[in-house]
Amino acid sequence: MRSEVLNSRNFVWMAFFLLATLFFAGAVPAHAQTNSRGLPDFSDLVDRVGPAVVNIRTTQKVSQNPQGFPGFPGMDPNDPFFEFFRRFMPPGTPMPGQPGQPGQAPRGGQQAPEREVPSGVGSGFVIDSDGYLLTNHHVVDGAESIIVTFPDKREFKGKVIGSDQRTDVALVKIEGKSLPFLKIGNVNNTKVGQWVVAIGSPFGLENSVTAGIVSAKGRDTGEYLPFIQTDVAVNPGNSGGPLLNLDGEVIGINSQIYSRTGGFMGISFAIPIDEAMRVAKQLRENGKVSRGRIGVGIGEVDKDVAKALGLDSAVGALVGSVGKDSPADKAGVIAGDIILRFDGKKVEKASDLPRIVGETKPGSKVNMVLWRKGAEKTVSITVAEFETEAAKPAAAPAEKPKPVEADKLGLTVTDPTAQEKSALNLTGGVVVRNAVGMAASAGITAGDVILRVGRTDITSAKQFADLVKAIPKGQAAPMLVRRGENSFFVVLTP
């Protein structure tokens, strides 16, 4: 009897243990499945879209000095022996079959030939199988030539169809057929908090993948377009690459970062793809972008003003000035009016109006709803063309500083542009556009700013080249170099 009781107890305990095991065995996979849904695997997405994301390299032409480093005029840098001679032959040594001695000028008073030097690296992506691709205006601005490289190492020469500085969008064409391309997504369906992926070439590292979430939509940064803000890691070289949703659709073009150091700090901005495609359509059809204007100066409507004027909420654009004989002037708009709607579109804040008007075809006659003296008033207005804001071809930049070579050190430099002076708060110095040989080995890279040579402050590219030329052979030359917000010394010895 005791034996039967024990057996029954054992049976109960064994059954309980078996049920518990089955319960926990089933519970673990369920928990893992939840984690996998919360933290997606991007590998399939990257496999699908990666082939259509390209690396973009640009070059500029500079005069080739037959003397000094790199010192091998007439020899193609792609020649397999070029690297051998660069490393092991003294600078200025004549190449095989090249007449003359080191330091001789070209015969017959001929001008030194030009050669192309790298001027920038960025990203882009193909939008149709015929070879049209999108990138940023600032990636191709001022480029003499554009080299487009696919992940499978195929290279094509790119041609700028058109480039729009105001939206920072450029359309480039390559001669190819049946090329992989990306599907265009719907920005309106994108929600804050959703996962997104960026693919590009940060610091020239091709097809680098980073991921994060949408931090905000319609972010007003003072630019023409409302940006998509993300926390996806974006760095120099990512510019022009796609921002993708989890369906592999493009929802934006990575364009800017907020940074105090020049590197990624957790805030990046992308141009909404619907805005970019509107620009690309005009660039493809006309080679430029035509924008509308109505000729008003505007400001924000704050709560106090809205309350004082009888508005239910602080919306619209407050007209501060009206240009004489402008479309607004002819339509009867006056200072103090608040523009609430334009062509049926709501103006929630002042920054909405330039975008809405700009997207309106010049010559269109539309209705504009104003708030004046406590009541709505509708006026008819004919939109004019904002000719001064028309897109410029990327081959004709507003400012293109002339590169100057300091061959002794392997440097190509230029005076800083007005934009660089403003962004970096520079009062002097030269910007490094290319660094090879001795300079590259010492750690100097494109984008660095050289502020001082020895005890002499640098004021121009010509002055820098003259100083370098005067450095005696074997004498150390300390240089104060700035990178981002940090400065350090580099010592070079010609």
C-alpha positions as CSV (number, residue, x, y, z in Angstrom):
1,M,0.0,0.0,0.0
2,R,2.8,2.4,0.9
3,S,4.5,1.5,-2.3
4,E,1.4,2.4,-4.3
5,V,1.1,5.8,-2.5
6,L,4.7,6.6,-3.2
7,N,4.3,5.7,-6.8
8,S,1.2,7.9,-7.2
9,R,3.0,10.8,-5.5
10,N,6.0,10.3,-7.8
11,F,3.7,10.3,-10.7
12,V,2.1,13.5,-9.6
13,W,5.5,15.2,-9.2
14,M,6.8,13.9,-12.5
15,A,3.6,15.1,-14.2
16,F,4.0,18.6,-12.6
17,F,7.7,18.7,-13.5
18,L,6.9,17.7,-17.1
19,L,4.2,20.4,-17.4
20,A,6.5,23.1,-15.9
21,T,9.2,22.1,-18.4
22,L,6.8,22.4,-21.3
23,F,5.5,25.7,-20.1
24,F,9.0,27.3,-19.7
25,A,10.2,25.7,-23.0
26,G,7.3,27.4,-24.7
27,A,7.8,30.7,-22.9
28,V,11.4,31.2,-23.9
29,P,10.9,31.2,-27.6
30,A,7.9,33.5,-27.2
31,H,10.1,36.0,-25.4
32,A,12.8,35.7,-28.0
33,Q,10.3,36.3,-30.7
34,T,9.2,39.5,-29.0
35,N,12.8,40.7,-28.8
36,S,13.4,40.0,-32.5
37,R,10.3,42.0,-33.4
38,G,11.5,44.9,-31.3
39,L,15.1,44.9,-32.6
40,P,14.9,44.2,-36.4
41,D,17.5,42.5,-38.5
42,F,18.5,44.8,-41.4
43,S,20.5,42.3,-43.3
44,D,17.8,41.3,-45.9
45,L,17.0,45.0,-46.4
46,V,20.6,45.9,-47.1
47,D,21.0,42.9,-49.5
48,R,18.0,44.3,-51.5
49,V,18.8,48.0,-51.6
50,G,22.6,48.0,-51.3
51,P,23.4,47.4,-55.0
52,A,21.6,50.7,-55.9
53,V,23.6,52.9,-53.5
54,V,26.7,54.5,-55.0
55,N,29.9,56.2,-54.0
56,I,30.6,59.5,-55.6
57,R,34.1,60.9,-56.1
58,T,34.7,64.4,-57.5
59,T,37.9,66.0,-58.9
60,Q,39.2,69.4,-59.7
61,K,41.9,70.4,-62.2
62,V,45.1,72.0,-60.9
63,S,48.3,73.1,-62.7
64,Q,50.9,70.4,-62.6
65,N,54.4,71.6,-61.4
66,P,57.1,69.6,-63.1
67,Q,59.4,70.1,-60.0
68,G,59.2,68.6,-56.5
69,F,56.8,66.1,-55.0
70,P,54.9,64.3,-56.4
71,G,57.4,65.3,-59.1
72,F,56.4,62.8,-61.8
73,P,54.8,64.9,-64.6
74,G,53.6,63.0,-67.6
75,M,53.1,59.8,-65.7
76,D,49.5,58.5,-65.2
77,P,48.8,58.0,-61.5
78,N,46.9,54.8,-62.5
79,D,50.1,53.4,-64.0
80,P,51.1,50.3,-61.9
81,F,54.6,51.7,-61.6
82,F,53.5,55.1,-60.4
83,E,53.3,54.0,-56.7
84,F,56.8,52.4,-57.0
85,F,58.4,55.6,-58.3
86,R,56.5,57.8,-55.8
87,R,57.8,55.7,-52.9
88,F,61.4,55.0,-54.0
89,M,62.5,57.6,-56.5
90,P,63.7,61.1,-55.5
91,P,61.1,63.8,-56.3
92,G,61.7,65.4,-59.6
93,T,63.4,62.3,-61.1
94,P,62.6,62.1,-64.9
95,M,60.3,59.2,-65.7
96,P,61.4,56.6,-68.3
97,G,61.3,58.2,-71.7
98,Q,60.8,61.7,-70.3
99,P,63.4,64.3,-71.4
100,G,65.0,66.9,-69.1
101,Q,66.4,67.0,-65.7
102,P,64.9,67.6,-62.3
103,G,63.7,71.2,-61.9
104,Q,63.7,72.0,-65.7
105,A,60.7,73.9,-67.0
106,P,58.8,72.4,-70.0
107,R,60.6,73.0,-73.3
108,G,59.6,75.7,-75.7
109,G,58.0,77.9,-73.0
110,Q,55.0,75.5,-72.8
111,Q,52.7,76.0,-69.9
112,A,52.7,73.3,-67.2
113,P,50.0,70.7,-67.9
114,E,47.0,70.3,-65.7
115,R,46.1,67.3,-63.6
116,E,43.0,66.4,-61.7
117,V,43.1,66.0,-57.9
118,P,40.4,64.6,-55.6
119,S,38.1,67.3,-54.3
120,G,35.4,65.4,-52.4
121,V,33.7,62.2,-51.6
122,G,29.9,61.6,-51.1
123,S,27.1,59.2,-51.7
124,G,24.1,58.9,-54.0
125,F,21.4,56.4,-55.1
126,V,19.9,55.3,-58.4
127,I,16.2,56.3,-58.9
128,D,15.6,54.5,-62.3
129,S,17.1,51.8,-64.4
130,D,18.3,54.3,-67.1
131,G,21.0,55.7,-64.8
132,Y,19.5,58.8,-63.2
133,L,20.6,59.2,-59.6
134,L,20.2,61.7,-56.8
135,T,22.8,63.2,-54.5
136,N,23.4,66.5,-52.7
137,H,24.2,69.8,-54.5
138,H,27.2,70.3,-52.2
139,V,28.6,66.9,-53.2
140,V,29.0,67.8,-56.9
141,D,29.3,71.6,-56.6
142,G,32.3,72.8,-58.6
143,A,33.4,69.3,-59.7
144,E,35.4,69.0,-62.9
145,S,34.6,65.3,-63.1
146,I,32.4,62.9,-61.3
147,I,33.1,59.2,-60.8
148,V,30.2,57.0,-59.7
149,T,31.2,53.6,-58.2
150,F,28.7,50.8,-57.5
151,P,29.2,48.2,-54.8
152,D,30.2,45.6,-57.4
153,K,33.1,48.0,-58.3
154,R,31.7,49.1,-61.7
155,E,32.6,52.7,-62.4
156,F,30.8,55.3,-64.5
157,K,31.5,58.9,-65.4
158,G,28.7,61.0,-64.1
159,K,27.1,64.1,-65.7
160,V,25.2,66.8,-63.7
161,I,21.8,67.3,-65.3
162,G,21.0,70.0,-62.8
163,S,21.7,71.1,-59.3
164,D,19.7,73.2,-56.9
165,Q,21.5,75.0,-54.1
166,R,18.4,76.0,-52.2
167,T,17.2,72.5,-51.6
168,D,20.7,70.9,-51.8
169,V,19.5,68.4,-54.4
170,A,21.4,67.4,-57.5
171,L,20.4,65.1,-60.4
172,V,23.3,63.1,-62.0
173,K,23.2,60.9,-65.1
174,I,25.4,57.9,-65.9
175,E,25.3,55.9,-69.1
176,G,24.0,52.5,-68.1
177,K,21.0,50.3,-68.7
178,S,19.0,47.9,-66.5
179,L,20.7,49.3,-63.4
180,P,19.5,48.5,-59.9
181,F,17.3,51.3,-58.4
182,L,15.5,52.2,-55.2
183,K,11.8,52.5,-54.7
184,I,10.5,55.9,-53.6
185,G,8.5,55.8,-50.3
186,N,5.7,58.0,-49.0
187,V,7.0,60.5,-46.4
188,N,3.5,61.1,-45.1
189,N,3.3,57.5,-43.9
190,T,6.5,57.9,-41.9
191,K,6.0,58.2,-38.2
192,V,8.2,59.6,-35.4
193,G,9.8,56.7,-33.6
194,Q,10.0,54.4,-36.6
195,W,13.2,52.6,-37.5
196,V,15.2,53.9,-40.4
197,V,18.5,53.0,-42.1
198,A,21.1,55.1,-43.8
199,I,23.6,53.8,-46.4
200,G,26.6,55.8,-47.7
201,S,30.3,56.4,-47.7
202,P,31.3,58.1,-44.4
203,F,35.0,59.2,-44.7
204,G,35.1,57.3,-48.0
205,L,34.2,53.9,-46.4
206,E,31.8,52.7,-49.1
207,N,28.4,51.1,-48.4
208,S,28.5,51.7,-44.7
209,V,25.1,50.9,-43.0
210,T,23.8,52.7,-39.9
211,A,20.4,52.6,-38.3
212,G,18.3,54.6,-35.9
213,I,14.8,56.1,-35.5
214,V,13.0,59.1,-36.8
215,S,13.4,61.8,-34.2
216,A,11.1,64.5,-35.7
217,K,9.4,65.4,-38.9
218,G,9.0,68.8,-40.5
219,R,12.0,70.1,-38.6
220,D,12.6,73.8,-39.4
221,T,16.3,74.6,-39.5
222,G,16.1,77.9,-41.2
223,E,16.6,76.2,-44.6
224,Y,14.1,76.1,-47.5
225,L,12.8,72.6,-46.7
226,P,11.4,71.0,-43.6
227,F,13.8,68.2,-42.7
228,I,13.4,64.7,-41.3
229,Q,15.4,64.6,-38.1
230,T,16.9,61.2,-37.1
231,D,19.5,59.8,-34.7
232,V,21.1,57.7,-37.5
233,A,24.9,58.1,-37.5
234,V,25.7,60.3,-40.5
235,N,29.2,61.7,-41.1
236,P,31.1,63.5,-43.9
237,G,30.8,61.3,-47.0
238,N,27.2,60.1,-46.1
239,S,25.9,63.3,-47.8
240,G,23.6,62.4,-50.7
241,G,22.9,58.8,-49.5
242,P,19.4,57.4,-49.0
243,L,17.4,57.3,-45.7
244,L,15.3,54.2,-45.9
245,N,12.3,52.7,-44.1
246,L,12.0,49.1,-43.2
247,D,10.4,48.3,-46.5
248,G,13.5,49.4,-48.3
249,E,11.9,52.6,-49.6
250,V,13.7,55.9,-49.8
251,I,12.1,58.5,-47.6
252,G,14.9,61.1,-47.5
253,I,18.4,62.2,-48.7
254,N,20.9,62.5,-45.9
255,S,22.1,66.1,-46.1
256,Q,23.2,67.7,-42.8
257,I,24.3,67.0,-39.2
258,Y,24.2,69.2,-36.1
259,S,27.7,69.1,-34.7
260,R,30.0,71.1,-32.5
261,T,33.0,69.0,-33.5
262,G,32.5,68.2,-37.1
263,G,31.6,64.6,-36.3
264,F,28.3,62.9,-35.5
265,M,26.6,63.9,-32.3
266,G,23.2,62.1,-32.5
267,I,21.3,64.6,-34.7
268,S,21.1,64.3,-38.5
269,F,18.8,65.8,-41.1
270,A,17.4,64.3,-44.3
271,I,15.7,66.1,-47.2
272,P,12.2,64.6,-47.6
273,I,12.1,62.5,-50.7
274,D,8.8,63.9,-52.0
275,E,10.4,67.4,-52.0
276,A,13.6,66.0,-53.6
277,M,11.6,64.2,-56.4
278,R,9.7,67.4,-57.2
279,V,13.1,69.2,-57.6
280,A,14.5,66.3,-59.6
281,K,11.5,66.4,-62.0
282,Q,12.2,70.0,-62.9
283,L,15.9,69.4,-63.2
284,R,15.3,66.5,-65.5
285,E,12.9,68.5,-67.7
286,N,14.5,72.0,-67.6
287,G,17.9,71.6,-66.0
288,K,16.9,74.2,-63.4
289,V,14.2,74.8,-60.8
290,S,11.6,77.6,-61.3
291,R,10.0,78.9,-58.1
292,G,7.2,81.2,-57.4
293,R,7.3,84.5,-55.5
294,I,4.7,87.0,-54.3
295,G,7.0,89.8,-52.9
296,V,6.3,90.0,-49.2
297,G,8.5,90.1,-46.1
298,I,7.0,87.9,-43.3
299,G,7.3,87.1,-39.7
300,E,5.9,84.7,-37.1
301,V,2.5,85.2,-35.4
302,D,2.9,84.8,-31.6
303,K,0.1,84.1,-29.1
304,D,-0.1,87.7,-28.0
305,V,-0.5,89.0,-31.5
306,A,-3.0,86.3,-32.4
307,K,-5.1,87.1,-29.3
308,A,-4.9,90.9,-30.0
309,L,-6.1,90.4,-33.6
310,G,-8.9,88.0,-32.8
311,L,-7.3,84.8,-34.1
312,D,-8.2,81.6,-32.3
313,S,-4.6,80.3,-32.4
314,A,-1.1,81.5,-33.4
315,V,-1.1,80.5,-37.1
316,G,-0.2,82.0,-40.4
317,A,2.5,84.3,-41.7
318,L,2.5,88.0,-40.6
319,V,3.1,90.4,-43.5
320,G,5.8,92.9,-42.4
321,S,6.4,94.5,-45.8
322,V,5.1,94.4,-49.4
323,G,7.4,95.0,-52.4
324,K,6.4,97.8,-54.7
325,D,4.7,96.5,-57.9
326,S,5.1,92.9,-56.6
327,P,2.3,90.3,-57.1
328,A,1.2,90.9,-53.5
329,D,1.1,94.7,-54.0
330,K,-1.0,94.3,-57.1
331,A,-3.3,91.9,-55.2
332,G,-3.9,94.5,-52.5
333,V,-2.0,92.9,-49.7
334,I,-0.9,95.3,-47.0
335,A,1.5,95.2,-44.0
336,G,-0.2,93.8,-41.0
337,D,-2.2,91.2,-42.9
338,I,-1.8,87.6,-41.8
339,I,-1.7,85.0,-44.6
340,L,-3.7,81.9,-43.5
341,R,-4.0,79.9,-46.7
342,F,-2.3,79.9,-50.1
343,D,-3.8,78.1,-53.0
344,G,-5.9,76.0,-50.6
345,K,-2.9,75.0,-48.4
346,K,-2.8,76.0,-44.8
347,V,0.0,78.2,-43.6
348,E,0.6,76.9,-40.0
349,K,3.8,79.0,-39.5
350,A,5.7,81.6,-41.3
351,S,8.3,79.2,-42.7
352,D,5.6,77.3,-44.5
353,L,4.8,80.2,-46.9
354,P,8.1,80.4,-48.9
355,R,7.9,76.6,-49.5
356,I,4.3,76.6,-50.6
357,V,4.7,79.7,-52.8
358,G,8.0,78.4,-54.2
359,E,6.3,75.1,-55.3
360,T,3.6,77.1,-57.2
361,K,4.2,77.4,-60.9
362,P,5.1,80.9,-61.9
363,G,2.2,82.5,-63.8
364,S,-0.4,80.7,-61.8
365,K,-3.4,82.7,-60.6
366,V,-4.4,81.4,-57.1
367,N,-6.5,82.5,-54.1
368,M,-4.9,83.6,-50.9
369,V,-6.8,83.9,-47.6
370,L,-5.8,86.8,-45.3
371,W,-6.8,87.8,-41.8
372,R,-7.4,91.5,-41.7
373,K,-9.1,93.6,-39.0
374,G,-10.7,90.6,-37.3
375,A,-12.1,88.9,-40.4
376,E,-11.0,86.6,-43.3
377,K,-10.4,88.2,-46.7
378,T,-9.7,86.3,-49.9
379,V,-7.6,87.9,-52.7
380,S,-6.6,86.6,-56.1
381,I,-2.8,86.8,-56.8
382,T,-0.7,85.9,-59.8
383,V,2.5,84.2,-58.8
384,A,5.8,85.6,-60.4
385,E,9.0,83.7,-60.9
386,F,11.8,84.0,-58.3
387,E,14.6,84.3,-60.9
388,T,17.3,85.1,-58.4
389,E,16.5,81.8,-56.7
390,A,16.7,79.7,-59.8
391,A,19.0,76.7,-59.6
392,K,22.5,77.0,-61.0
393,P,24.3,74.2,-62.8
394,A,26.8,72.6,-60.5
395,A,29.6,73.2,-63.0
396,A,29.4,77.0,-62.4
397,P,29.7,77.5,-58.6
398,A,29.3,80.9,-57.1
399,E,32.8,80.7,-55.6
400,K,35.6,78.4,-56.7
401,P,38.9,79.1,-55.1
402,K,42.0,78.3,-57.2
403,P,44.0,75.3,-55.9
404,V,47.7,76.0,-55.2
405,E,50.2,73.2,-54.8
406,A,53.0,73.0,-52.2
407,D,54.8,70.1,-53.8
408,K,57.6,69.9,-51.3
409,L,55.1,68.6,-48.7
410,G,52.6,66.9,-51.0
411,L,49.8,69.4,-50.3
412,T,47.1,71.1,-52.5
413,V,45.5,74.0,-50.7
414,T,43.1,76.9,-51.4
415,D,41.9,80.0,-49.7
416,P,38.8,79.3,-47.6
417,T,35.5,80.1,-49.2
418,A,33.2,82.6,-47.7
419,Q,31.0,79.7,-46.5
420,E,34.0,78.0,-44.8
421,K,35.1,81.3,-43.2
422,S,31.6,81.7,-41.7
423,A,31.1,78.1,-40.7
424,L,34.6,77.8,-39.1
425,N,34.9,81.4,-37.9
426,L,38.2,81.8,-39.8
427,T,40.2,85.0,-40.1
428,G,43.0,83.4,-42.0
429,G,44.6,80.0,-42.9
430,V,44.3,77.8,-46.0
431,V,42.1,74.7,-46.5
432,V,43.7,71.4,-47.5
433,R,42.1,70.0,-50.6
434,N,44.4,67.1,-51.1
435,A,47.3,65.5,-49.1
436,V,49.7,62.9,-50.3
437,G,53.2,61.6,-49.5
438,M,54.8,63.3,-46.6
439,A,51.8,65.3,-45.5
440,A,49.5,62.3,-45.7
441,S,51.9,60.2,-43.7
442,A,52.0,62.9,-41.0
443,G,48.2,62.7,-40.7
444,I,47.1,65.8,-42.6
445,T,43.9,65.2,-44.5
446,A,41.6,67.0,-46.9
447,G,39.5,69.5,-44.9
448,D,42.2,70.4,-42.4
449,V,43.0,74.1,-42.1
450,I,46.6,75.2,-41.8
451,L,46.8,78.3,-39.7
452,R,50.5,78.9,-39.2
453,V,53.9,77.8,-40.5
454,G,56.6,78.3,-38.0
455,R,55.9,81.7,-36.4
456,T,54.2,83.0,-39.5
457,D,50.4,83.2,-39.6
458,I,48.9,82.1,-42.9
459,T,46.9,84.7,-44.8
460,S,46.5,83.2,-48.3
461,A,47.2,80.1,-50.4
462,K,49.9,82.0,-52.4
463,Q,51.7,83.1,-49.2
464,F,51.6,79.5,-47.9
465,A,53.1,78.2,-51.1
466,D,55.9,80.8,-51.0
467,L,56.7,80.0,-47.4
468,V,56.9,76.3,-48.1
469,K,59.1,76.9,-51.2
470,A,61.5,78.9,-49.0
471,I,61.9,76.2,-46.3
472,P,65.5,74.9,-46.6
473,K,66.0,71.3,-47.3
474,G,66.2,69.2,-44.1
475,Q,64.8,72.0,-41.8
476,A,61.8,71.1,-39.7
477,A,58.7,73.1,-40.4
478,P,56.1,73.1,-37.5
479,M,52.6,73.7,-38.8
480,L,49.6,74.6,-36.7
481,V,46.7,72.6,-38.1
482,R,43.0,72.9,-37.2
483,R,40.5,70.1,-37.5
484,G,37.0,70.8,-36.4
485,E,37.3,72.8,-33.2
486,N,40.7,71.2,-32.3
487,S,44.1,72.5,-33.2
488,F,47.4,70.7,-33.1
489,F,51.0,70.9,-34.5
490,V,52.4,68.8,-37.2
491,V,56.1,68.9,-38.0
492,L,57.2,68.3,-41.6
493,T,60.7,68.2,-42.8
494,P,61.2,68.7,-46.6
